[in-house]
Amino acid sequence: MVDTADTPPDFQVELDTTGLYCPEPIMLMHNKVRDMASGDVLKVVATDPATTRDVPKFCHFLGHELVQQQESGGLFLYFIRLA
């Protein structure tokens, strides 16, 4: 379930991919989750509109939970709970 509430969830790690374009944000996410534990929440900050398609697919394919997704003024925020 994707929550679009105003209050962001707690997170353990933040990944800033602003200014990067597909496939770089997803590649960096793959690298970052390798160092995280199951149940941890990763916050991803992006400016690439393609992430609105790519991040949910990343989560679905790898079994992670997309807890929250927000967009404001060209900035995309994702909160992902690791499987």
MITORNU-5616 format. One record per residue (C-alpha): residue in three letters; chain; x, y negated, z. Coordinates in steps of 0.5 Angstrom, whole numbers, plus 500, padded with zeros to 3 digits. Layout:
N
<atom><aa>Ala</aa><ch>A</ch><px>X</px><py>Y</py><pz>Z</pz></atom>
...
! end
This chain:
83
<atom><aa>Met</aa><ch>A</ch><px>500</px><py>500</py><pz>500</pz></atom>
<atom><aa>Val</aa><ch>A</ch><px>503</px><py>493</py><pz>498</pz></atom>
<atom><aa>Asp</aa><ch>A</ch><px>501</px><py>488</py><pz>503</pz></atom>
<atom><aa>Thr</aa><ch>A</ch><px>501</px><py>481</py><pz>501</pz></atom>
<atom><aa>Ala</aa><ch>A</ch><px>500</px><py>477</py><pz>507</pz></atom>
<atom><aa>Asp</aa><ch>A</ch><px>504</px><py>471</py><pz>509</pz></atom>
<atom><aa>Thr</aa><ch>A</ch><px>507</px><py>474</py><pz>515</pz></atom>
<atom><aa>Pro</aa><ch>A</ch><px>513</px><py>478</py><pz>513</pz></atom>
<atom><aa>Pro</aa><ch>A</ch><px>515</px><py>485</py><pz>516</pz></atom>
<atom><aa>Asp</aa><ch>A</ch><px>521</px><py>486</py><pz>520</pz></atom>
<atom><aa>Phe</aa><ch>A</ch><px>527</px><py>488</py><pz>516</pz></atom>
<atom><aa>Gln</aa><ch>A</ch><px>534</px><py>491</py><pz>517</pz></atom>
<atom><aa>Val</aa><ch>A</ch><px>538</px><py>489</py><pz>511</pz></atom>
<atom><aa>Glu</aa><ch>A</ch><px>537</px><py>483</py><pz>506</pz></atom>
<atom><aa>Leu</aa><ch>A</ch><px>539</px><py>483</py><pz>499</pz></atom>
<atom><aa>Asp</aa><ch>A</ch><px>539</px><py>477</py><pz>495</pz></atom>
<atom><aa>Thr</aa><ch>A</ch><px>539</px><py>478</py><pz>487</pz></atom>
<atom><aa>Thr</aa><ch>A</ch><px>537</px><py>471</py><pz>485</pz></atom>
<atom><aa>Gly</aa><ch>A</ch><px>540</px><py>469</py><pz>478</pz></atom>
<atom><aa>Leu</aa><ch>A</ch><px>541</px><py>476</py><pz>476</pz></atom>
<atom><aa>Tyr</aa><ch>A</ch><px>537</px><py>480</py><pz>471</pz></atom>
<atom><aa>Cys</aa><ch>A</ch><px>535</px><py>487</py><pz>469</pz></atom>
<atom><aa>Pro</aa><ch>A</ch><px>538</px><py>492</py><pz>470</pz></atom>
<atom><aa>Glu</aa><ch>A</ch><px>542</px><py>488</py><pz>475</pz></atom>
<atom><aa>Pro</aa><ch>A</ch><px>537</px><py>488</py><pz>481</pz></atom>
<atom><aa>Ile</aa><ch>A</ch><px>535</px><py>495</py><pz>481</pz></atom>
<atom><aa>Met</aa><ch>A</ch><px>543</px><py>497</py><pz>480</pz></atom>
<atom><aa>Leu</aa><ch>A</ch><px>544</px><py>493</py><pz>487</pz></atom>
<atom><aa>Met</aa><ch>A</ch><px>538</px><py>496</py><pz>490</pz></atom>
<atom><aa>His</aa><ch>A</ch><px>541</px><py>503</py><pz>489</pz></atom>
<atom><aa>Asn</aa><ch>A</ch><px>547</px><py>501</py><pz>492</pz></atom>
<atom><aa>Lys</aa><ch>A</ch><px>544</px><py>498</py><pz>498</pz></atom>
<atom><aa>Val</aa><ch>A</ch><px>540</px><py>504</py><pz>500</pz></atom>
<atom><aa>Arg</aa><ch>A</ch><px>545</px><py>509</py><pz>500</pz></atom>
<atom><aa>Asp</aa><ch>A</ch><px>548</px><py>505</py><pz>506</pz></atom>
<atom><aa>Met</aa><ch>A</ch><px>541</px><py>505</py><pz>510</pz></atom>
<atom><aa>Ala</aa><ch>A</ch><px>537</px><py>510</py><pz>514</pz></atom>
<atom><aa>Ser</aa><ch>A</ch><px>531</px><py>513</py><pz>513</pz></atom>
<atom><aa>Gly</aa><ch>A</ch><px>525</px><py>508</py><pz>516</pz></atom>
<atom><aa>Asp</aa><ch>A</ch><px>530</px><py>502</py><pz>515</pz></atom>
<atom><aa>Val</aa><ch>A</ch><px>526</px><py>496</py><pz>511</pz></atom>
<atom><aa>Leu</aa><ch>A</ch><px>530</px><py>492</py><pz>506</pz></atom>
<atom><aa>Lys</aa><ch>A</ch><px>528</px><py>485</py><pz>504</pz></atom>
<atom><aa>Val</aa><ch>A</ch><px>530</px><py>484</py><pz>496</pz></atom>
<atom><aa>Val</aa><ch>A</ch><px>530</px><py>477</py><pz>494</pz></atom>
<atom><aa>Ala</aa><ch>A</ch><px>530</px><py>476</py><pz>486</pz></atom>
<atom><aa>Thr</aa><ch>A</ch><px>528</px><py>471</py><pz>481</pz></atom>
<atom><aa>Asp</aa><ch>A</ch><px>527</px><py>476</py><pz>475</pz></atom>
<atom><aa>Pro</aa><ch>A</ch><px>520</px><py>476</py><pz>473</pz></atom>
<atom><aa>Ala</aa><ch>A</ch><px>522</px><py>483</py><pz>471</pz></atom>
<atom><aa>Thr</aa><ch>A</ch><px>522</px><py>486</py><pz>478</pz></atom>
<atom><aa>Thr</aa><ch>A</ch><px>515</px><py>485</py><pz>479</pz></atom>
<atom><aa>Arg</aa><ch>A</ch><px>515</px><py>491</py><pz>474</pz></atom>
<atom><aa>Asp</aa><ch>A</ch><px>522</px><py>495</py><pz>476</pz></atom>
<atom><aa>Val</aa><ch>A</ch><px>521</px><py>494</py><pz>484</pz></atom>
<atom><aa>Pro</aa><ch>A</ch><px>515</px><py>498</py><pz>484</pz></atom>
<atom><aa>Lys</aa><ch>A</ch><px>517</px><py>503</py><pz>479</pz></atom>
<atom><aa>Phe</aa><ch>A</ch><px>524</px><py>504</py><pz>483</pz></atom>
<atom><aa>Cys</aa><ch>A</ch><px>520</px><py>505</py><pz>490</pz></atom>
<atom><aa>His</aa><ch>A</ch><px>515</px><py>510</py><pz>487</pz></atom>
<atom><aa>Phe</aa><ch>A</ch><px>520</px><py>514</py><pz>483</pz></atom>
<atom><aa>Leu</aa><ch>A</ch><px>525</px><py>515</py><pz>489</pz></atom>
<atom><aa>Gly</aa><ch>A</ch><px>519</px><py>515</py><pz>494</pz></atom>
<atom><aa>His</aa><ch>A</ch><px>520</px><py>509</py><pz>498</pz></atom>
<atom><aa>Glu</aa><ch>A</ch><px>514</px><py>505</py><pz>501</pz></atom>
<atom><aa>Leu</aa><ch>A</ch><px>513</px><py>498</py><pz>498</pz></atom>
<atom><aa>Val</aa><ch>A</ch><px>511</px><py>495</py><pz>504</pz></atom>
<atom><aa>Gln</aa><ch>A</ch><px>510</px><py>487</py><pz>502</pz></atom>
<atom><aa>Gln</aa><ch>A</ch><px>511</px><py>484</py><pz>495</pz></atom>
<atom><aa>Gln</aa><ch>A</ch><px>510</px><py>476</py><pz>495</pz></atom>
<atom><aa>Glu</aa><ch>A</ch><px>511</px><py>471</py><pz>489</pz></atom>
<atom><aa>Ser</aa><ch>A</ch><px>512</px><py>463</py><pz>490</pz></atom>
<atom><aa>Gly</aa><ch>A</ch><px>515</px><py>458</py><pz>486</pz></atom>
<atom><aa>Gly</aa><ch>A</ch><px>519</px><py>463</py><pz>481</pz></atom>
<atom><aa>Leu</aa><ch>A</ch><px>522</px><py>467</py><pz>488</pz></atom>
<atom><aa>Phe</aa><ch>A</ch><px>520</px><py>474</py><pz>488</pz></atom>
<atom><aa>Leu</aa><ch>A</ch><px>520</px><py>477</py><pz>495</pz></atom>
<atom><aa>Tyr</aa><ch>A</ch><px>520</px><py>485</py><pz>496</pz></atom>
<atom><aa>Phe</aa><ch>A</ch><px>520</px><py>489</py><pz>503</pz></atom>
<atom><aa>Ile</aa><ch>A</ch><px>521</px><py>496</py><pz>502</pz></atom>
<atom><aa>Arg</aa><ch>A</ch><px>521</px><py>502</py><pz>507</pz></atom>
<atom><aa>Leu</aa><ch>A</ch><px>526</px><py>507</py><pz>506</pz></atom>
<atom><aa>Ala</aa><ch>A</ch><px>524</px><py>514</py><pz>505</pz></atom>
! end
